[in-house]
Amino acid sequence: MRYLITGGSGYIGSRLTEILAAREETERIVDLDVRAPAQPQAKAEFVRGDVRDRAAMRSLLDRERPDALIHLAFLLNPIRDEARMYDVDVNGTQAVLDAAAEAGTQQVLVTSSATAYGAFPDNPRPIAEDWPVRGQPDFSYARDKADADRLCQLWALEHPDRVMTIVRPCIVFGPSVDNYISRTWKNSSFMPIMDGVDEEFQLVHEDDVVSAIVALLDAKAAGAFNVAGDGVLRWGESAQMIGLRTRELSFKAARRIYSIAWALHAPRVESPPGNLNFVRYPWLVSNDKLKAETGWRPSADTREVFVETMYAKGLIAVPGSRSAEPTPTS
């Protein structure tokens, strides 16, 4: 097997490269990214490049002829230049898909996000893959993920003879994860409980995201697949686990506070106020389809993932343990 991974230097891409490189049937891996990986892997070649460059992507695909293209190159941490974020996340995805279409790539896997569903009062509990991706109008990351997800759905309709796999993980945690979400518990002075609703949320371990991607590649599973650990936590409960106080306030008041903090570039506020929708409203997803079609099982539930991550950040004293071994990847 030959693989081409965009965003191969990230924490998911690096782990995926490591797993695939260890497999006997893997012949070659090409990792495309704007920065080199922290540690080179056997069978893997790093290529510096920008996914928005469709001509370069097409040339690379023509040269490498991968059996599977895995598109992981996205901006996660919110930036204030929303046009640039859209350019990388949406236009970059379009360029990759156009290049794959022209090059005749037979299997394409793209990481979307459960945030693509948006956080809305009328979301079902849990959300299955046939629920529409509505994004979040006032949160650029979720809005862009929904747009990119729709591009993948359209590509699948236009190329019914090929395999398009859309992966929609919930919040990804683990000891290697360091982003604005994982830093929230350390950087916040309190956890907001809005309108008296302590909503539930899900986590999935970084290792389990990688094992899910490998399982989907091996199964050549077409369609959209949610990826989430079993079980849930409540925001207030998670705060209590690390000794962070909670504060009840209205959603309107919380948005006003976070809007001012974001506008003033407050150092501990790393996301715009639209992100508060994902604390106030439900967006729990079902992992039943992934389990049924691939045999995948998470190695840790939401609570276990949270404990392991907060322990790695020094916010919980006891490391905890996982309830199962990761799904075999070879």
Residue, then its C-alpha position, 0 to 999 in steps of 0.5 A: m500500500r502507498y499512502l499520501i497524508t496531508g498534514g502528516s506532521g501534526y499529532i494525528g498525522s505523525r501517529l498515523t504515519e508511525i502506525l502505517a509505516a510499521r505494517e509489512e504491507t505498507e510500501r511507501i508514505v508521503d507526508l505533505d505539510v508546511r513543517a517537517p515532522a518532529q521525528p522521521q519515520a521509516k518508509a515515509e518521505f516528507v514533502r513541504g507543500d501547501v494544500r491550496d496549491r492544486a497544481a502541486m497537489r496534482s503533480l504529487l499525486d501523479r508522481e506518487r500514485p497513492d492507493a489512499l489519500i488522507h487529508l488531515a491538513f486543517l487549521l484547528n486553533p482559531i485565528r483572527d484572520e477568518a479569511r485565511m482560515y477559510d482559505v486553508d480549511v475549505n479552499g485547501t480541501q477543494a484543491v485537494l479533492d480537485a487534484a484527486a479527481e483529476a489524478g484518478t485517486q481511488q480512495v480518499l479519507v478526509t477528517s471533518s469534525a463533529t462540530a460540523y453538525g453545529a450545536f443547536p437546541d433541536n439536535p437529536r441525542p445522539i446525532a447519527e451520520d445522516w443528520p445534516v451538517r449545519g455548522q455554526p454561523d458565528f464560529s468560523y471553525a465549525r462553519d468551515k468544517a461544515d463547508a468542507d464536509r459538504l464538498c466531500q459529500l459532493w465529491a462522493l456523489e460525482h465519483p460513485d466509483r471511488v471511495m470517499t470516507i468522511v471522518r467526524p471526530c468529537i473533541v480529540f484529547g490525549p497526552s500529545v494534544d495541545n490546542y485551545i480546547s485542551r488548554t481551556w481548563k488550565n486557562s479559565s478562571f471559571m467554567p460557565i454554566m449557562d441558563g442553568v444547563d450543565e450540558e454533556f460533552q464527549l471526548v475521544h482519545e488521539d490513539d482511538v482516532v488513529s485506530a478509527i482512521v486505519a480501520l476505515l482505510d482497511a475496510k475501504a468504508a465509504g460515507a461519513f463516520n462519527v468518532a467518539g469515545d463511549g460515555v459523556l461528562r458534564w462541563g461542570e463535572s469536569a471543572q470539579m474534577i480539577g478544582l475549577r470553580t463554576r459560575e452560573l450566568s445567562f448565555k447572553a451574559a457569557r457571550r458579552i463577556y467573551s466577546i469583550a475578552w476576544a476583542l481585547h485579545a485577552p491572552r487566556v481567551e483563545s476562541p471567539p464567543g461563537n464557541l460558547n454554543f458548544v458549551r450551551y447546546p447539545w452536539l453528542v454523536s453516535n459511534d454505532k455506525l463506526k463500530a458496526e462497519t469496522g469492529w472499532r472500539p474505543s480504548a477509553d471512554t470520555r471520563e478516562v480520556f479527560v483524566e489522562t489528558m488533565y494528568a498530562k497537563g498537571l491538573i489531576a494528580v492520579p493518572g487513571s487508566r484505560s478500560a480497554e486496549p486500542t483497536p488493533t491496527s495491523 
